[in-house]
Amino acid sequence: MPAQPSPYSIRVLTEDDSAAMMDLDDNAFGNTLEADVVQSELALHEPGRGIGVFDGALLVGLATAFSFQIGVPGAVVPAAGVSWVGVLPTHRRRGILRQLMTHQLHEIHDRGREAIAVLYASEPVIYGRFGYGLATSSWSMTVPRGPHALRPDAPRDSSVRLRLVPAEDWKLVAEVYDTVARNRAGVVTRDERWHQRAASDWTSMRNGRSALRCVVAEDDNSVRGYARYSTKQNWNNGVAAGVVDVREIVALDARARAELYRYLFDLDLMSSVTVWNVPVDDPVLHWVTNPRSAAPLRHDSMYVRILDVSRALSDRRYAVPVDVVLGVTDTLCPWNDGAWRLVGGPDGATCTRTDDEVDLALSVRELGAAHLGGTSLAELAETGWVSVGPGARSDVLERVSAAFLTNPRPWSAFIF
Ligand SMILES: CC(C)(COP(=O)(O)OP(=O)(O)OC[C@H]1O[C@@H](n2cnc3c(N)ncnc32)[C@H](O)[C@@H]1OP(=O)(O)O)[C@@H](O)C(=O)NCCC(=O)NCCS
């Protein structure tokens, strides 16, 4: 049976829709954002990239995209940062999200700026059906505070000085972030507006915590790392039991990173330190004296949707030489569907249509999951979602999997 046409219209949102967008967002997310947050967040919207679904004149569904740049293995490329996805509670489960996602994927492809889209999901179950694969993960952990939180053999660097700087002075640390973004897959680059947002300290979002602080780790030559954090005072029967909440820790080298952690893990009057977005390969997981008591929990982070297989796969580099025919299925973006020959390595790659026999068959979701180099195709094959073609070499999975993986492992620095 042919799909029923949607009873709802869809169009690009304009500044005149701002109030309706905020109202929808508050209702969908069960929130009431204060004016200072609303103003800053709305200012990040880019003209022409927000789309709304309407029931008559009423805005009932919303999605937007930011024109980001993101690290992929060996390169920094454009990516559509999908955000502000929501459907009014009175209109949910009628296919409005599907209408939004289908429209947006086609629009991004037609626009031609980006070969991939990326997003954070409020719930992991939502976006796989639209071809988004889980591409980065991170740890959260809560470390009991103390002078011995780090092992004695964790690196020390006597040339590193720690200095508290005004948290809003994002320019002091921007170069550290930008350098990491240029060199690590998964990190979205920040222009001035996004650097400002990273340093934002809205009073209404403090939730009883202190103002945002920023500590830098520097030597005589330059700033090598920084951490943004806040603290919450707490007393248990007169005993200090404050909590440190680390928003962001970014460093150019392991020794500066260790000095930042050593500082954060031993602040007076605190009893525990929560770090919510630890890269999966962060050495701190080895440095903490008692990793079990830090109770690390692995989270899904960024999801990747490939919109143009040929361009996306040619844009990145591969850890070892690879020559493989990928059989891709993509029901929402049929231009991706079919067989693609990927020939690549550490210096470059091409990906072109072919009639040759398929070596590895997978959906665009699995390709997105593997794209940033953090999810193993061999591991995905164990799930049953990647399969080896009958005529393929016996070691094809191992070889292609090794080519796609990257070091350091991809990391996504912030939620947008
Ligand atoms: C999540 C949300 C956008 C879904 O919108 P919706 O219009 O109800 O979604 P649709 O009716 O188009 O559903 C599409 C499919 O996703 C499924 N789905 C959507 N949201 C789901 C959820 N939260 N949990 C489980 N399944 C979900 C539907 O069952 C449907 O499945 P199908 O394709 O097998 O039929 C909406 O419920 C919402 O705004 N939630 C609160 C805000 C939020 O979480 N936004 C996402 C931010 S990343």
The ligand as an SDF file (V2000), in Angstrom:
LIG
                    3D

 48 50  0  0  0  0  0  0  0  0999 V2000
   11.4800   11.8080   20.0910 C   0  0  0  0  0  0  0  0  0  0  0  0
   10.3900   12.5620   19.3050 C   0  0  0  0  0  0  0  0  0  0  0  0
   11.0590   13.6620   18.5030 C   0  0  0  0  0  0  0  0  0  0  0  0
    9.7000   11.5670   18.3950 C   0  0  0  0  0  0  0  0  0  0  0  0
    8.7740   12.2500   17.5620 O   0  0  0  0  0  0  0  0  0  0  0  0
    7.4870   11.5080   16.9540 P   0  0  0  0  0  0  0  0  0  0  0  0
    6.8810   12.4390   15.9830 O   0  0  0  0  0  0  0  0  0  0  0  0
    6.6830   10.9700   18.0470 O   0  0  0  0  0  0  0  0  0  0  0  0
    8.1830   10.3040   16.1730 O   0  0  0  0  0  0  0  0  0  0  0  0
    7.5270    9.4960   14.9620 P   0  0  0  0  0  0  0  0  0  0  0  0
    6.0520    9.3550   15.2190 O   0  0  0  0  0  0  0  0  0  0  0  0
    7.9220   10.0910   13.6650 O   0  0  0  0  0  0  0  0  0  0  0  0
    8.2620    8.1340   15.1560 O   0  0  0  0  0  0  0  0  0  0  0  0
    9.1870    7.5890   14.2800 C   0  0  0  0  0  0  0  0  0  0  0  0
    9.5500    6.2470   14.8130 C   0  0  0  0  0  0  0  0  0  0  0  0
   10.3810    6.3980   15.9660 O   0  0  0  0  0  0  0  0  0  0  0  0
    9.7990    5.7290   17.0670 C   0  0  0  0  0  0  0  0  0  0  0  0
   10.0850    6.5680   18.2310 N   0  0  0  0  0  0  0  0  0  0  0  0
   10.0950    7.9060   18.2190 C   0  0  0  0  0  0  0  0  0  0  0  0
   10.4310    8.3650   19.4440 N   0  0  0  0  0  0  0  0  0  0  0  0
   10.6560    7.3050   20.2080 C   0  0  0  0  0  0  0  0  0  0  0  0
   11.0540    7.1660   21.5630 C   0  0  0  0  0  0  0  0  0  0  0  0
   11.2820    8.2280   22.3480 N   0  0  0  0  0  0  0  0  0  0  0  0
   11.1830    5.8980   22.0260 N   0  0  0  0  0  0  0  0  0  0  0  0
   10.9400    4.8430   21.2240 C   0  0  0  0  0  0  0  0  0  0  0  0
   10.5910    4.9330   19.9260 N   0  0  0  0  0  0  0  0  0  0  0  0
   10.4470    6.1670   19.4320 C   0  0  0  0  0  0  0  0  0  0  0  0
    8.3580    5.5860   16.7520 C   0  0  0  0  0  0  0  0  0  0  0  0
    7.7880    4.5160   17.4390 O   0  0  0  0  0  0  0  0  0  0  0  0
    8.4070    5.3710   15.2470 C   0  0  0  0  0  0  0  0  0  0  0  0
    8.7850    4.0280   14.9870 O   0  0  0  0  0  0  0  0  0  0  0  0
    8.4770    3.3330   13.5560 P   0  0  0  0  0  0  0  0  0  0  0  0
    9.3390    4.0350   12.5340 O   0  0  0  0  0  0  0  0  0  0  0  0
    8.8830    1.9240   13.7850 O   0  0  0  0  0  0  0  0  0  0  0  0
    7.0100    3.5440   13.3250 O   0  0  0  0  0  0  0  0  0  0  0  0
    9.3380   13.2080   20.2400 C   0  0  0  0  0  0  0  0  0  0  0  0
    8.7100   12.1870   20.9870 O   0  0  0  0  0  0  0  0  0  0  0  0
    9.9170   14.2230   21.2020 C   0  0  0  0  0  0  0  0  0  0  0  0
    9.9370   15.3980   20.8750 O   0  0  0  0  0  0  0  0  0  0  0  0
   10.4180   13.7800   22.3910 N   0  0  0  0  0  0  0  0  0  0  0  0
   10.9440   14.6740   23.3830 C   0  0  0  0  0  0  0  0  0  0  0  0
   12.1650   15.4960   22.9250 C   0  0  0  0  0  0  0  0  0  0  0  0
   13.2450   14.6130   22.3590 C   0  0  0  0  0  0  0  0  0  0  0  0
   13.6510   13.6210   22.9640 O   0  0  0  0  0  0  0  0  0  0  0  0
   13.7650   15.0010   21.1780 N   0  0  0  0  0  0  0  0  0  0  0  0
   14.8610   14.3330   20.5210 C   0  0  0  0  0  0  0  0  0  0  0  0
   16.0860   15.1070   20.8140 C   0  0  0  0  0  0  0  0  0  0  0  0
   17.5610   14.3260   20.2590 S   0  0  0  0  0  0  0  0  0  0  0  0
  1  2  1  0
  2  3  1  0
  2  4  1  0
  2 36  1  0
  4  5  1  0
  5  6  1  0
  6  7  2  0
  6  8  1  0
  6  9  1  0
  9 10  1  0
 10 11  2  0
 10 12  1  0
 10 13  1  0
 13 14  1  0
 14 15  1  0
 15 16  1  0
 15 30  1  0
 16 17  1  0
 17 18  1  0
 17 28  1  0
 18 19  1  0
 18 27  1  0
 19 20  2  0
 20 21  1  0
 21 22  1  0
 21 27  2  0
 22 23  1  0
 22 24  2  0
 24 25  1  0
 25 26  2  0
 26 27  1  0
 28 29  1  0
 28 30  1  0
 30 31  1  0
 31 32  1  0
 32 33  2  0
 32 34  1  0
 32 35  1  0
 36 37  1  0
 36 38  1  0
 38 39  2  0
 38 40  1  0
 40 41  1  0
 41 42  1  0
 42 43  1  0
 43 44  2  0
 43 45  1  0
 45 46  1  0
 46 47  1  0
 47 48  1  0
M  END
$$$$
